[in-house]
């Protein structure tokens, strides 16, 4: 299986934040609010938060800890630069697990 690095480069290319699957999740919104101050640090210093608390880069970190994601919504993984560049073939990493786990 392919391992995707949880790093600034992949964070910056990630489309998870705008994905319809998690866009309306109260849990994801709460995670984003809690990490709001850390996003600036990611941009400036390459300091990454704990991957399990990160609302995104699911192909690297695995399934979301949030249980209110809407798997009936259209997934953005096929258009994601990380997925395309790394040659990943699955979708819904937020629901299924990381690329290393599911391919």
C-alpha positions in Angstrom: 0.0 0.0 0.0 1.0 3.6 -0.5 2.0 5.7 2.5 1.1 9.4 2.2 3.2 11.8 4.3 1.4 14.1 6.7 3.3 17.2 6.0 2.8 20.9 5.0 3.1 20.2 1.3 0.2 17.7 1.3 -1.8 19.8 3.7 -1.6 22.7 1.3 -2.7 20.6 -1.7 -5.5 18.9 0.2 -9.1 19.5 -0.8 -10.7 17.9 2.2 -11.7 21.2 3.8 -14.0 22.0 0.9 -15.4 18.5 0.4 -19.2 18.1 0.6 -18.7 14.9 2.6 -17.4 16.8 5.7 -18.3 20.4 4.9 -21.5 20.2 7.0 -20.2 18.1 9.8 -20.6 19.8 13.2 -17.7 17.7 14.4 -15.3 18.9 11.6 -16.4 22.5 12.2 -15.5 22.1 15.8 -12.1 20.6 15.0 -11.4 23.5 12.6 -12.3 26.0 15.3 -10.0 24.3 17.8 -7.1 24.2 15.3 -7.7 27.7 13.9 -4.6 29.2 15.6 -2.5 26.2 14.5 -3.3 26.7 10.8 -1.2 29.9 10.8 1.7 28.0 12.3 1.4 25.3 9.6 1.7 28.0 7.0 4.6 29.9 8.6 6.7 27.2 10.4 5.7 23.9 9.0 4.5 22.8 12.4 1.8 20.2 12.0 -0.9 19.4 14.6 -1.6 16.0 15.9 -2.7 14.1 12.8 -5.7 12.5 14.6 -7.1 15.9 15.4 -6.7 17.2 11.9 -9.9 17.7 9.8 -8.3 16.7 6.5 -5.5 15.0 4.7 -7.4 11.8 5.4 -5.4 9.8 2.8 -2.4 10.4 5.1 -4.0 10.3 8.6 -6.8 7.8 8.1 -10.5 7.9 8.9 -12.0 11.0 10.5 -12.8 10.8 14.2 -16.0 12.5 13.3 -19.1 10.3 13.0 -21.4 12.8 11.3 -19.8 12.9 7.8 -22.2 12.5 4.9 -21.1 9.6 2.7 -24.0 10.2 0.4 -22.4 13.5 -0.8 -20.0 13.6 -3.7 -16.3 12.9 -2.7 -13.6 15.3 -3.9 -10.8 12.7 -3.8 -10.7 12.1 -7.6 -9.9 15.8 -8.1 -7.5 16.2 -5.2 -3.9 17.0 -6.2 -2.5 14.7 -3.5 -4.6 11.8 -4.8 -3.7 12.5 -8.4 0.0 13.1 -7.8 0.4 10.0 -5.6 -1.6 7.8 -8.0 -4.2 6.8 -5.4 -7.3 4.9 -6.7 -9.8 5.0 -3.8 -12.2 7.7 -2.6 -13.7 8.5 0.8 -10.5 8.2 2.8 -12.3 10.2 5.5 -14.7 7.3 5.9 -12.6 4.3 4.9 -9.0 5.0 6.1 -5.6 6.1 4.9 -4.1 5.2 1.5 -1.8 2.9 3.4 -4.8 1.1 4.8 -7.1 1.0 1.8 -4.9 1.8 -1.3 
